[in-house]
Amino acid sequence: MSFLLIFKRLVNEEKGQGMVEYALILALIAIVLAASLPTLTDDVSALYTSDGSRRITNIAKVEGIENGIVVLQDLFVFEKASSYQSDKITGNFKKVGLLSKFNGNGWR
């Protein structure tokens, strides 16, 4: 029995219609995950430093959405210290962005 005949049979039956809908939803989820995987792996690999530890490398705020892309503005960025102690990366966060202030009536 060909796939096309099975598909037509499923669409004509009430239970089959639900199965087809779930299959389409799963296929769409798989496509979205496959498309976003390369960008996610770049971000995840940046979380690990050369000493093998996980470290927060920056703190950002959401500026908004432009053309379906979330726009972030860095507020603090981690800067490595020039000297390393016991093979551990040390450093401090440097302020790079403008911080908003909350005055009780809202953000300004």
C-alpha positions as CSV (number, residue, x, y, z in Angstrom):
1,M,0.0,0.0,0.0
2,S,1.5,3.3,-1.0
3,F,1.9,6.3,1.4
4,L,-0.6,8.3,-0.6
5,L,-3.3,5.7,-0.1
6,I,-2.6,5.5,3.6
7,F,-2.7,9.3,3.8
8,K,-6.1,9.5,2.0
9,R,-7.5,6.8,4.2
10,L,-6.3,8.6,7.4
11,V,-7.8,11.9,6.2
12,N,-11.2,10.4,5.5
13,E,-11.4,8.8,9.0
14,E,-12.1,11.0,12.0
15,K,-9.4,9.4,14.1
16,G,-7.0,9.6,11.2
17,Q,-7.6,13.3,10.9
18,G,-6.4,13.9,14.4
19,M,-3.4,11.7,13.8
20,V,-2.5,13.7,10.7
21,E,-2.9,17.0,12.6
22,Y,-0.5,15.8,15.3
23,A,2.0,14.5,12.7
24,L,1.9,17.9,11.0
25,I,2.5,19.7,14.3
26,L,5.4,17.4,15.1
27,A,6.9,18.0,11.6
28,L,6.7,21.7,12.1
29,I,8.4,21.5,15.5
30,A,11.1,19.4,14.0
31,I,11.7,21.9,11.2
32,V,11.9,24.8,13.7
33,L,14.3,22.9,15.9
34,A,16.5,21.9,12.9
35,A,16.6,25.5,11.7
36,S,17.4,27.0,15.0
37,L,20.0,24.4,16.1
38,P,23.0,26.1,14.5
39,T,22.4,29.4,16.3
40,L,21.8,27.6,19.6
41,T,25.0,25.7,19.4
42,D,27.0,28.9,18.9
43,D,25.5,30.4,22.0
44,V,25.9,27.3,24.1
45,S,29.6,26.9,23.2
46,A,30.3,30.4,24.2
47,L,29.1,29.6,27.7
48,Y,32.2,27.4,28.4
49,T,35.5,29.1,29.0
50,S,39.0,27.7,28.2
51,D,39.4,26.4,31.7
52,G,36.3,24.2,31.2
53,S,34.1,26.1,33.7
54,R,30.8,27.7,32.9
55,R,30.6,31.4,33.3
56,I,28.2,34.2,32.7
57,T,29.9,36.3,30.0
58,N,27.4,39.1,29.6
59,I,24.2,40.6,31.0
60,A,21.8,42.1,28.5
61,K,18.4,43.7,28.4
62,V,15.8,43.2,25.7
63,E,15.4,46.4,23.6
64,G,12.5,45.1,21.5
65,I,11.8,43.1,18.4
66,E,12.7,44.2,14.9
67,N,11.6,42.1,11.9
68,G,10.9,39.1,14.1
69,I,14.4,39.3,15.7
70,V,14.9,40.0,19.4
71,V,17.2,43.0,19.9
72,L,19.4,42.9,23.0
73,Q,21.7,45.6,24.5
74,D,24.6,44.5,26.6
75,L,24.7,46.1,30.1
76,F,27.7,44.3,31.5
77,V,30.4,42.3,29.8
78,F,32.9,40.0,31.6
79,E,36.5,41.0,31.0
80,K,39.3,38.5,31.8
81,A,42.0,39.5,34.1
82,S,45.5,39.6,32.7
83,S,46.8,37.2,35.4
84,Y,45.4,33.7,36.0
85,Q,45.4,32.1,39.4
86,S,45.6,28.4,39.6
87,D,44.5,27.9,36.0
88,K,41.1,29.5,36.7
89,I,39.9,32.4,34.7
90,T,39.3,35.5,36.8
91,G,38.0,38.9,35.9
92,N,35.3,41.5,36.5
93,F,32.1,42.7,34.8
94,K,32.5,46.0,33.0
95,K,29.5,48.3,32.5
96,V,29.0,48.9,28.8
97,G,25.3,49.9,28.4
98,L,22.9,52.5,29.9
99,L,20.9,51.3,32.9
100,S,17.3,52.4,33.2
101,K,16.1,53.5,36.6
102,F,12.8,52.5,38.2
103,N,11.3,55.4,40.2
104,G,8.1,53.7,41.5
105,N,6.0,55.1,38.7
106,G,7.7,53.2,35.9
107,W,11.0,52.9,34.1
108,R,12.7,56.1,32.9
